């Protein structure tokens, strides 16, 4: 691994099994029995992408829905694993991918802070030291001892974001999290992301907002049909992507 890189992705392939929706009818049960699984096809999402991210760099993954952006982030965070290819990372990883992932619905917000932060690698004593800061940023002081199943999606986001930014990660993975919640809290989160960037944390961001991408990121990687269509300067790549999408809308692509 190149010493200046904090992430290296090589020949990354991810395929998903997509099973037919034929169901288990009585006829099928009689003919094939219960033990035989439904047929499936392998659907490729990533087809062998390679890229590297330097320490302290902010990189955006852009592209239309289904191009593999979120799948790449899930692979980086080890929520899922590649079909083939390798991923190397250095340091602690914090991720904001799926709201409430790892939260227990019947436990309180306070209890879930301890659970979620421990998943990111913080010891209990360190979580206790940061607890007040996490709660204060989330603005959930009056609800923090309520079960999280009673939280709205915006409250989930506040809690998840507040935990993720308080674990002193070397790498922060963010997937469209800034698009959830009220405008005031979105602005607060966006300002915090910029602050985290200035502190030297490496950020990999997925967003459909090219304005957000240009404000936060140094470089962009445009994914299209499971491959890298372009990568480089953020403004140049986002302009090429927007032109491509406009051509598709106009029927030229």
Steps between C-alpha positions, in 0.01 A plus 500: 500500500634840404591676830323824400173316434245422769267301269595280206239317293616252236290321236189515717212283379165462673218280378165439668280193473160600368251218545196453279170605651322177421417429864428160651169389348346163583595380151861604550508336843373169355738506202820619667450461873575752773875451502575627152573873491351737246709570190696824495715711274822680591458871446828699486498838674875570494704359212861541609565853625831622642581825677702641789431773755780692669500583870309823563338499156126546444363294211146490360341197335243625249272342242138416432295268722618139480849578372674350806573803721331378817620144438857631492452677835351186655801302377736760647317481834491115491121482521526277193800330339632491143444218255863551400767766525660658808450798730774627730442770762702656779355630826159523663196520269177677589200477269168673445334267254164369614311695762484316828712208382609327819234673713282281719142630471398411856803661663526868578698751299755514783545122501530495123777761513709251700415213265564696180820668618641166618440361148727780375768389749464743791545352849220557754703749704566714193132486398402619849742792467345606169138423587395857581654633177323232294162576659548877472582484128198278432269750679310202642545579869127467573468169312832330567354254753205406279509177290634580155198324342311816601744721303422654163743441211641847563567416866668174392723702270591747773602222735689299236685807373588618852655164589690463173669841521614446858712188454813676365503288187781500245246430223142629490258341252184703428206388283235768435465556873496879457173485310300387805367719778391861524688777320664638816643163601612426142698825505648409838605155373648646183704749701623213719603297195708798382657527846583128497660545159717787630614278787658259249245218505464315170144523365328287236163655417206382291258776402268596217556866589783619277508823702575305820760293315681808372499665841638202690704287261840538334442224248208313345461146368212457255358147490293388204376147431728354767817659361691824555397738222729782618697614802695810583438865587162531667363783284614343173354157576169634634458716188561198275251297703232770485548537124464122462179498704359791300568309179307204643208726589507647150513155343853540364672262740 
